[in-house]
Amino acid sequence: MGVSLDNPVFGGRSLHALLLWAVENFDQCLVVVGDYLQRINERILNGLKDDAASRAAQDAGDLFMRRVDRLLRRFPARRIHLTRWKPYLQNHQYRKSRAVLDDLFASDSDFRASVERDAFAFTRRQTRRNRPLAVPLEDAIDLSCRYLLEEIAVFNILSEQGWKVELYPGPELSVLVDIAKGSYMHVPRGLKERINVELKISENPTEQL
């Protein structure tokens, strides 16, 4: 289960419902907190430079970890494993996966267009939410593409490590839908094997998911 820090679903009763569903349906759940990944959004939305954006993202991650600690105590420790984003980037598997995806982004116009569509959709959502971009649109698209390539590379290594089913309370990225359809032959193996489960929080208090 990937955690987006700017998604309010990952808190309170809704987060409890997500974790409860996970442990009821799977033997184990790896929770990956996308805190360090958030540094890219800090640049896009708040105009922070690299170091300041990284610190802001890490601070947000620290805050999330403190908030979730009490909730996790309700679940058996062996069933839920909580991890943070940055260590995955220091994995040699990540560097290998990212290199393949960067090459594909540079050489395959269809793959690049699919990533750019998701990047543009992100900027459009911010506009709808009255969250102005702190950088020019072209820069925001470029940064968002970097965000997506980093995210997808981590998804790949997680799949290669055996975490092939991802739970997320929202729709799948269109580029990942395209990959699942077999649109790109040269993507890393883990991306071809992963499965996305889209969860929806129910408004019915007797049925959370």
BAKOL-193296 format. One record per residue (C-alpha): residue in three letters; x, y, z. Coordinates in pm, 1 decimal. Example, Ala and Ser with C-alpha at 12.3 -4.5 7.8 and 13.67 -1.06 7.14 Angstrom:
BEGIN
<node ALA <1230.0 -450.0 780.0>>;
<node SER <1367.0 -106.0 714.0>>;
***
This chain:
BEGIN
<node MET <0.0 0.0 0.0>>;
<node GLY <151.9 327.6 -111.5>>;
<node VAL <82.9 632.0 105.6>>;
<node SER <52.9 975.1 -54.8>>;
<node LEU <103.9 1234.1 214.9>>;
<node ASP <-113.2 1494.8 42.6>>;
<node ASN <-409.4 1254.6 23.2>>;
<node PRO <-639.9 1307.4 325.1>>;
<node VAL <-762.0 947.0 295.9>>;
<node PHE <-437.8 835.9 461.5>>;
<node GLY <-541.6 943.8 806.5>>;
<node GLY <-790.9 874.9 1083.4>>;
<node ARG <-1077.8 632.8 1027.7>>;
<node SER <-1019.4 598.0 654.2>>;
<node LEU <-658.9 484.3 703.3>>;
<node HIS <-775.7 241.2 969.6>>;
<node ALA <-1033.4 102.8 724.2>>;
<node LEU <-768.7 61.1 452.9>>;
<node LEU <-531.8 -125.2 683.4>>;
<node LEU <-812.6 -339.1 820.6>>;
<node TRP <-915.4 -440.5 469.2>>;
<node ALA <-552.9 -521.5 388.1>>;
<node VAL <-500.0 -753.9 683.3>>;
<node GLU <-837.5 -919.0 628.9>>;
<node ASN <-748.7 -1002.7 269.4>>;
<node PHE <-371.4 -1060.3 276.3>>;
<node ASP <-124.9 -1227.5 510.2>>;
<node GLN <103.2 -924.0 509.9>>;
<node CYS <89.7 -563.0 397.6>>;
<node LEU <392.2 -348.2 319.7>>;
<node VAL <305.9 18.6 374.0>>;
<node VAL <533.5 245.2 171.7>>;
<node VAL <520.9 609.1 282.9>>;
<node GLY <597.4 832.9 -14.0>>;
<node ASP <752.0 1104.7 199.4>>;
<node TYR <1081.1 1172.7 20.5>>;
<node LEU <900.0 1149.2 -313.8>>;
<node GLN <691.8 1443.7 -192.5>>;
<node ARG <998.6 1669.5 -231.8>>;
<node ILE <916.0 1703.4 -601.7>>;
<node ASN <566.3 1831.6 -524.3>>;
<node GLU <720.9 2074.8 -277.2>>;
<node ARG <910.1 2223.4 -570.4>>;
<node ILE <603.8 2231.6 -796.4>>;
<node LEU <350.2 2367.9 -547.5>>;
<node ASN <561.3 2564.8 -301.6>>;
<node GLY <856.1 2669.7 -515.6>>;
<node LEU <1113.9 2524.0 -277.0>>;
<node LYS <1468.4 2456.1 -390.5>>;
<node ASP <1615.7 2104.1 -375.9>>;
<node ASP <1748.2 2103.5 -18.3>>;
<node ALA <1450.0 2286.0 130.5>>;
<node ALA <1207.5 2062.3 -59.6>>;
<node SER <1383.3 1750.9 68.8>>;
<node ARG <1372.1 1876.7 428.3>>;
<node ALA <1003.6 1965.8 399.6>>;
<node ALA <925.0 1620.4 261.5>>;
<node GLN <1122.5 1444.4 533.7>>;
<node ASP <952.9 1655.8 802.0>>;
<node ALA <611.9 1563.4 661.2>>;
<node GLY <714.7 1199.3 671.0>>;
<node ASP <830.2 1228.7 1031.5>>;
<node LEU <495.0 1380.2 1125.2>>;
<node PHE <304.8 1101.6 949.0>>;
<node MET <510.7 834.9 1125.5>>;
<node ARG <429.5 986.9 1464.4>>;
<node ARG <60.2 1011.7 1382.4>>;
<node VAL <30.4 656.0 1254.3>>;
<node ASP <222.2 493.1 1539.6>>;
<node ARG <-79.2 456.4 1769.9>>;
<node LEU <-298.1 324.6 1488.6>>;
<node LEU <-45.6 56.4 1393.6>>;
<node ARG <-43.8 -74.8 1750.3>>;
<node ARG <-396.7 -205.2 1685.7>>;
<node PHE <-259.0 -451.3 1430.5>>;
<node PRO <-20.1 -746.2 1476.5>>;
<node ALA <332.8 -623.5 1405.0>>;
<node ARG <404.1 -922.3 1181.9>>;
<node ARG <114.0 -833.2 950.1>>;
<node ILE <196.3 -471.1 863.4>>;
<node HIS <543.5 -347.7 771.0>>;
<node LEU <594.2 28.9 757.8>>;
<node THR <870.8 167.4 534.5>>;
<node ARG <978.0 506.5 402.9>>;
<node TRP <1064.8 616.4 52.2>>;
<node LYS <1427.5 726.5 50.3>>;
<node PRO <1590.7 387.7 125.5>>;
<node TYR <1436.4 244.2 -190.2>>;
<node LEU <1627.3 499.6 -398.7>>;
<node GLN <1954.2 371.5 -254.2>>;
<node ASN <1883.6 18.6 -378.6>>;
<node HIS <2083.2 -102.0 -682.5>>;
<node GLN <1759.3 -248.5 -820.6>>;
<node TYR <1613.0 101.6 -823.6>>;
<node ARG <1904.3 245.3 -1016.8>>;
<node LYS <1877.0 -33.3 -1272.7>>;
<node SER <1498.5 8.3 -1308.5>>;
<node ARG <1521.4 385.9 -1330.8>>;
<node ALA <1786.6 365.7 -1603.1>>;
<node VAL <1559.5 140.5 -1812.5>>;
<node LEU <1262.1 374.1 -1765.1>>;
<node ASP <1467.2 686.1 -1842.0>>;
<node ASP <1589.7 524.3 -2163.9>>;
<node LEU <1233.5 428.8 -2255.6>>;
<node PHE <1111.9 782.3 -2180.8>>;
<node ALA <1379.4 921.3 -2413.3>>;
<node SER <1334.9 669.4 -2695.6>>;
<node ASP <966.2 569.7 -2700.1>>;
<node SER <738.6 858.6 -2790.9>>;
<node ASP <423.4 668.6 -2690.7>>;
<node PHE <558.7 589.4 -2344.0>>;
<node ARG <675.3 947.7 -2300.0>>;
<node ALA <334.2 1080.2 -2407.5>>;
<node SER <160.3 850.8 -2158.6>>;
<node VAL <379.4 972.8 -1870.9>>;
<node GLU <328.5 1333.8 -1979.5>>;
<node ARG <-50.3 1285.9 -1983.4>>;
<node ASP <-39.0 1175.9 -1620.2>>;
<node ALA <188.2 1469.8 -1539.5>>;
<node PHE <-48.8 1714.8 -1706.0>>;
<node ALA <-345.1 1554.9 -1526.6>>;
<node PHE <-166.8 1622.8 -1195.6>>;
<node THR <-123.8 1992.5 -1276.1>>;
<node ARG <-487.3 2015.5 -1387.6>>;
<node ARG <-605.4 1863.1 -1057.9>>;
<node GLN <-411.1 2125.6 -864.1>>;
<node THR <-580.8 2401.7 -1064.0>>;
<node ARG <-923.6 2252.6 -988.4>>;
<node ARG <-832.1 2243.0 -619.9>>;
<node ASN <-726.1 2609.5 -627.1>>;
<node ARG <-363.4 2516.1 -561.9>>;
<node PRO <-162.1 2740.3 -794.8>>;
<node LEU <165.0 2614.2 -937.4>>;
<node ALA <473.6 2785.2 -797.5>>;
<node VAL <669.2 2721.3 -1118.0>>;
<node PRO <586.4 2769.2 -1487.4>>;
<node LEU <364.1 2498.7 -1636.6>>;
<node GLU <644.1 2358.7 -1852.2>>;
<node ASP <866.8 2317.0 -1546.2>>;
<node ALA <578.1 2164.1 -1349.9>>;
<node ILE <522.3 1903.9 -1623.2>>;
<node ASP <894.6 1821.0 -1632.6>>;
<node LEU <912.8 1781.9 -1254.8>>;
<node SER <593.1 1576.8 -1248.0>>;
<node CYS <739.0 1341.8 -1510.4>>;
<node ARG <1044.4 1293.4 -1286.6>>;
<node TYR <807.7 1219.5 -997.5>>;
<node LEU <626.9 955.5 -1200.4>>;
<node LEU <943.0 786.7 -1330.7>>;
<node GLU <1080.6 766.1 -976.7>>;
<node GLU <750.4 631.1 -846.1>>;
<node ILE <717.7 373.1 -1123.7>>;
<node ALA <1077.3 257.0 -1075.7>>;
<node VAL <1007.0 193.7 -705.9>>;
<node PHE <685.2 11.7 -795.9>>;
<node ASN <893.3 -212.4 -1020.3>>;
<node ILE <1146.0 -311.1 -755.9>>;
<node LEU <867.6 -375.7 -504.7>>;
<node SER <705.1 -610.4 -755.0>>;
<node GLU <1037.5 -781.7 -822.3>>;
<node GLN <1078.5 -830.9 -447.0>>;
<node GLY <745.6 -1012.8 -435.4>>;
<node TRP <507.7 -727.5 -347.1>>;
<node LYS <309.9 -762.2 -669.0>>;
<node VAL <-32.9 -643.8 -549.6>>;
<node GLU <-70.3 -273.9 -474.3>>;
<node LEU <-364.1 -136.1 -279.6>>;
<node TYR <-454.3 228.7 -333.5>>;
<node PRO <-768.9 433.5 -264.1>>;
<node GLY <-787.2 587.0 -607.8>>;
<node PRO <-750.0 521.6 -980.5>>;
<node GLU <-436.6 374.8 -1133.7>>;
<node LEU <-199.3 595.2 -1333.4>>;
<node SER <-285.5 578.6 -1701.8>>;
<node VAL <74.4 489.5 -1789.7>>;
<node LEU <51.7 187.6 -1558.4>>;
<node VAL <-278.9 89.3 -1716.3>>;
<node ASP <-105.3 102.7 -2054.9>>;
<node ILE <177.5 -114.7 -1921.3>>;
<node ALA <-72.8 -366.7 -1785.1>>;
<node LYS <-227.6 -383.7 -2132.9>>;
<node GLY <111.2 -476.8 -2277.0>>;
<node SER <166.0 -150.5 -2462.5>>;
<node TYR <539.8 -133.0 -2392.1>>;
<node MET <750.2 -445.5 -2437.1>>;
<node HIS <1071.5 -305.5 -2290.6>>;
<node VAL <950.0 -199.0 -1945.6>>;
<node PRO <1110.1 -381.6 -1649.0>>;
<node ARG <966.0 -722.3 -1569.6>>;
<node GLY <817.0 -623.4 -1231.7>>;
<node LEU <585.4 -367.1 -1389.7>>;
<node LYS <440.3 -631.3 -1621.0>>;
<node GLU <364.4 -858.6 -1325.1>>;
<node ARG <218.5 -613.2 -1074.1>>;
<node ILE <-154.2 -591.1 -995.5>>;
<node ASN <-335.8 -278.7 -879.2>>;
<node VAL <-638.4 -299.8 -649.7>>;
<node GLU <-836.4 24.2 -646.2>>;
<node LEU <-1008.1 75.2 -312.2>>;
<node LYS <-1295.9 310.5 -245.6>>;
<node ILE <-1392.4 448.3 93.0>>;
<node SER <-1765.3 408.7 151.9>>;
<node GLU <-1971.5 690.5 297.2>>;
<node ASN <-2179.0 428.5 476.9>>;
<node PRO <-2049.0 423.1 836.0>>;
<node THR <-2133.3 51.9 866.7>>;
<node GLU <-1926.4 -36.0 558.1>>;
<node GLN <-1599.3 152.4 539.7>>;
<node LEU <-1475.4 -1.6 213.0>>;
***
